[in-house]
Amino acid sequence: MILSADPFLLAPDAFPPLLGLSALLFSIGVAGVLVRRNPLVVFMSIELMLNAVNLAFISFGRFLNSEEGQIFAFMVIVVAAAEVVVGLALITQIFRIGRRLDVDDLNEMKL
Amino acid sequence: MMALLAAVPTLTPPTGSDIVGLLPEVILGGAFVILLLLDLITPASRRTWLAAFSVVAIVAAFGTTVWGWFDAYNNPHVHGVFFGAFAYDRFGLFINGVLLTSALLVVVISPQYLNRRGLHYGEYYSLILAATTGMMLLAGAASLMVIFLSVELLSISLYILSGFSRTDERSQEAALKYLLLGGFASAFLLYGMALVYGETGHTQLEQIAIAIHSGIATVDPLLLIGVVLMLVGFAFKVSAAPFHMWTPDVYQGAPTSVTAFMSVATKVAAFAALIRVFSFAFPDLYPQWQTAVVFVCILSMVWGNLAALSQTSLKRMLAYSGIAQAGYILIGVASSPHDAGGTIGALFYLAAYSLTNLGAFAVITIMSGRGEDLDRYASIRGLAHRRPYVAAAMALFMLSLAGFPPTAGFFGKFLVFSAAIKSGLMPLALWGIATSAVSIFYYLRVVLLMYAKPDADAKSYEWSKTTVSGGAVVAFTTAGTLVFGVFVTLLYTVATAAQQGALPRL
């Protein structure tokens, strides 16, 4: 099934590096979320994680010769855009009611 | 390989029966769009009409759900509808019923609360309907793609709802925390999905189950990492420890009516997806995922119950109690592939929990002050002397959450514990019983505070009058908690039918 006549189909040995790259991007994203304090940068790190997922989906889809991976990647892109809209609106609003933009400062509620 | 190909449904345009399978979601989604437009032409003083319209839409969706309950049984779609992307089965419809009941109660209680807090905007009802639509889609989702999209539909609606009080710092803080951690968890869920897709070659649960069952997809580390990452994503949504960090802050900061909705409905919908994916699509990987679920389960019970002990805010206490309750429901999930009683118990528990917890939050909602929530322990002191009926109802909810008979909460716990014992998970049942004993302390503390004498020199709190709508919701949830606790077979029979009808079936 994998050996189709499609000339653009990924050779099996081109596949592990792509998956490795996707895992690396995902890890950078996780590290960014955990380490960075600015909500905007945290947000960008989450986007990086989502794009790592997209890369994994697309390379899997190409490797398996099925379209579902690419369709899934499109869905992820759309949803990520919707999430950004809400996220930026919230960050703007928090800035407006006079808070410094630092996730460590968001500690109004504590025990 | 041939068996795999034979199981792929042929691609034809969606037929009428596909649409019928999605009818409650279509009705609610349509009402959400219409409501957005209605909001433009409704004068600000008449926003209660929007609530009335939402109630009509929810009742209509509930009616089609009840009709579908019989239709799905008489005309079974064993491969799901829409080419297997959506399961039209009694399992999803049972969850739909629970979700729609919760949404209805929340919409009924909201106008009075929103008016008092000065938050009465029309978008509130649209967002509640959008979130409910997402949850219902999640309950029936039978494809990884539909699961992801419905998780995001409900999450994005809830991000906005928890930041609905635009000038309140706490509400904004809650929304941003929820959004950042929610996006973080979605990314884990997605990466898990990508790995599962890559290993099995399919995004539909039925195909994935076949691929794993027939050995086409070998059980290798990549697949297991995918399964565990998906568990992390779901555990975040059901607020199970150690992925619960957002729960207390978001529950406390969000407007109380929103907290009432998301504490119940999100948990129910996410558990539905969790049970469908793990118990029905990955039953062959049971030995592998069981350990992870048991770990999350014990951690949730211990952490949730211990942290709830030291709280001084009702909303925060209920948030930690919700984490602990997620642990108890996970006992049912952990024992489900061995014993059908696990899934039945989890479904029973979800229905009982949603009625009880919604009731408890409804009490906090109807007692809220002007512009602020009175959710400190100090502010409910002596409530029984001023509002005897409300206090009695709250006491009943607390007893049900703690698991005293004859309430619905008792039988929820009883069913999941007995399923755990039957499937050889005795230690899990013992952990559950031990931690519920701890939970009695903080639940009864609320009851004792309400029945204590009010301090003579304490300033009297301006509890608002209990209106007809608020009283009706509290009466309904009280009745539900008692009826399902006394006439257990009512709910148990329905939950059994839901478990038996669940798709995908191998």
Interface residues (C-beta under 8 A of the other chain):
Chain A: M1 L19 S22 F26 G29 V33 P39 V42 F43 I46 M49 L50 A52 V53 A56 F57 F60 F63 L64 S66 E68 G69 I71 F72 M75 V76 V79 A82 E83 V86 G87 L90 I91 Q93 I94 I97 R99 V103 L106 E108 M109 L111
Chain B: M1 L144 M145 F148 L149 E152 I156 Y159 I160 G163 R166 T167 E169 R170 Q172 E173 A174 A175 L176 K177 L179 L180 G183 F184 S186 A187 L190 Y191 M193 A194 L195 Y197 G198 G201 H202 T203 P248 D249 Q252 G253 S310 Q311 R316
